[in-house]
Amino acid sequence: MPGPLSWFFHHLPRPLHRVEVAGNHFAQLVVPFALFAPQPIASLAAAVVIVTQLWLVLSGNFAWLNWITIILAVSALDQSSFASVFPVPDPPALPSPPLWFAGVVIIFTVLTVLLSYWPVRNMVSSHQRMNAAFNPYHLMNTYGAFGTVGRTRLEVVVEGTDESDLTEQTVWKEYGFKGKPGDPRRLPRQWAPYHLRLDWLMWFAALTPHYARDWLGPFITRLLRNDPPTLRLLRHNPFPESPPRYVRAQLYEYRFTTWHELLHERMWWRRSLVGEYLPPVALGTTERAHTKGHNTT
């Protein structure tokens, strides 16, 4: 999700964006192997990881993913690296590990290498499976926050109405989410390292309705009932007194405004309607709503 500085990062010069992409690939595909190298190479690699992750922290809300990566990278810094920045005492001398411990480490290392064959084969396959396990013990899986990143940003906007009869003049009121883009005039907020899971799920739902297959229907039903625990997940409920009669979802394409649009219109986003995502749904409706060819309620 975008953060308060994302708009400004987006408008950095295009050549710098190309440098960012190259640097990101280098930091995430090459540098991690150097974390296992002798010092001071491991510390230099850790510094590269930490700097690039902090860049991501500034540019967007990635929940706790960046911070847990930084913690892992810090473990590769040696004592002299810490001492050059922080006044830390020298650690006590540790005895050499017993032979049985070294044997256990070797066994687990060999096991890790063997079990990594299937995940690595999956990652280089043209039919890659994300977030998949390849053995009954769920060891050495493939994980990805998302499979692809597109050049356009789609957002699902949830709306409700308290009118009993739906017409072209029906007034629909928009539900506000805490983190994901909604109101074009609202500056994106800072939430990371807190994880707004519902807002992330809404983004995945916009990428492909398959991600919303199991949870969007119950979510809409709870909005139709003004369910208090569900409403606490939102920033704004347009029906504080009584629940809406109908709830629908529209699909919009969002883009950051230009400098001119921001200065003259005070808008961070421009959005254009793509189409209907979920048709109007009411409690007690006998028909099952369909979104992009699959059931959602």
Secondary structure as the mmCIF struct_conf table of DSSP 4:
data_model
#
loop_
_struct_conf.conf_type_id
_struct_conf.id
_struct_conf.beg_label_comp_id
_struct_conf.beg_label_asym_id
_struct_conf.beg_label_seq_id
_struct_conf.end_label_comp_id
_struct_conf.end_label_asym_id
_struct_conf.end_label_seq_id
STRN STRN1 PRO A 2 PRO A 2
TURN_TY1_P TURN_TY1_P1 PRO A 4 LEU A 5
HELX_RH_AL_P HELX_RH_AL_P1 SER A 6 HIS A 10
TURN_TY1_P TURN_TY1_P2 HIS A 11 HIS A 11
BEND BEND1 LEU A 12 LEU A 12
HELX_RH_AL_P HELX_RH_AL_P2 ARG A 14 LEU A 29
TURN_TY1_P TURN_TY1_P3 VAL A 30 VAL A 30
HELX_RH_AL_P HELX_RH_AL_P3 VAL A 31 ALA A 34
TURN_TY1_P TURN_TY1_P4 LEU A 35 PHE A 36
BEND BEND2 ALA A 37 ALA A 37
HELX_LH_PP_P HELX_LH_PP_P1 PRO A 38 PRO A 38
TURN_TY1_P TURN_TY1_P5 GLN A 39 PRO A 40
HELX_RH_AL_P HELX_RH_AL_P4 ILE A 41 SER A 59
STRN STRN2 GLY A 60 GLY A 60
TURN_TY1_P TURN_TY1_P6 ALA A 63 TRP A 64
HELX_RH_AL_P HELX_RH_AL_P5 LEU A 65 VAL A 74
TURN_TY1_P TURN_TY1_P7 SER A 75 ALA A 76
HELX_RH_AL_P HELX_RH_AL_P6 GLN A 79 ALA A 83
TURN_TY1_P TURN_TY1_P8 SER A 84 VAL A 85
BEND BEND3 PHE A 86 PHE A 86
HELX_LH_PP_P HELX_LH_PP_P2 PRO A 89 ALA A 93
HELX_LH_PP_P HELX_LH_PP_P3 PRO A 95 PRO A 98
HELX_RH_AL_P HELX_RH_AL_P7 LEU A 99 LEU A 115
TURN_TY1_P TURN_TY1_P9 SER A 116 SER A 116
HELX_RH_AL_P HELX_RH_AL_P8 TYR A 117 MET A 123
TURN_TY1_P TURN_TY1_P10 VAL A 124 VAL A 124
BEND BEND4 SER A 125 SER A 125
TURN_TY1_P TURN_TY1_P11 SER A 126 HIS A 127
BEND BEND5 MET A 130 ASN A 131
STRN STRN3 ALA A 132 ALA A 132
BEND BEND6 ASN A 135 ASN A 135
TURN_TY1_P TURN_TY1_P12 PRO A 136 TYR A 137
BEND BEND7 MET A 140 MET A 140
STRN STRN4 THR A 142 THR A 142
BEND BEND8 ALA A 145 ALA A 145
BEND BEND9 GLY A 147 GLY A 147
BEND BEND10 ARG A 151 THR A 152
STRN STRN5 ARG A 153 THR A 161
BEND BEND11 SER A 164 ASP A 165
TURN_TY1_P TURN_TY1_P13 GLU A 168 GLN A 169
STRN STRN6 LYS A 173 GLU A 174
HELX_LH_PP_P HELX_LH_PP_P4 TYR A 175 TYR A 175
STRN STRN7 GLY A 176 PHE A 177
BEND BEND12 LYS A 178 LYS A 180
BEND BEND13 ASP A 183 ASP A 183
TURN_TY1_P TURN_TY1_P14 PRO A 184 ARG A 185
BEND BEND14 ARG A 186 ARG A 186
HELX_LH_PP_P HELX_LH_PP_P5 LEU A 187 GLN A 190
TURN_TY1_P TURN_TY1_P15 ALA A 192 PRO A 193
BEND BEND15 TYR A 194 TYR A 194
HELX_RH_AL_P HELX_RH_AL_P9 ARG A 197 LEU A 207
HELX_RH_3T_P HELX_RH_3T_P1 PRO A 209 ALA A 212
TURN_TY1_P TURN_TY1_P16 ARG A 213 TRP A 215
HELX_RH_AL_P HELX_RH_AL_P10 LEU A 216 LEU A 224
TURN_TY1_P TURN_TY1_P17 ARG A 225 ASN A 226
HELX_RH_AL_P HELX_RH_AL_P11 PRO A 228 LEU A 231
TURN_TY1_P TURN_TY1_P18 ARG A 232 LEU A 233
STRN STRN8 LEU A 234 HIS A 236
BEND BEND16 PRO A 238 PRO A 238
BEND BEND17 PRO A 240 SER A 242
BEND BEND18 ARG A 245 ARG A 245
STRN STRN9 TYR A 246 PHE A 256
HELX_LH_PP_P HELX_LH_PP_P6 THR A 257 THR A 258
HELX_RH_AL_P HELX_RH_AL_P12 TRP A 259 GLU A 265
BEND BEND19 TRP A 268 TRP A 268
STRN STRN10 TRP A 269 VAL A 281
TURN_TY1_P TURN_TY1_P19 LEU A 283 GLY A 284
BEND BEND20 GLU A 287 GLU A 287
HELX_LH_PP_P HELX_LH_PP_P7 ARG A 288 ALA A 289
STRN STRN11 HIS A 290 THR A 291
TURN_TY1_P TURN_TY1_P20 LYS A 292 GLY A 293
STRN STRN12 HIS A 294 ASN A 295
#
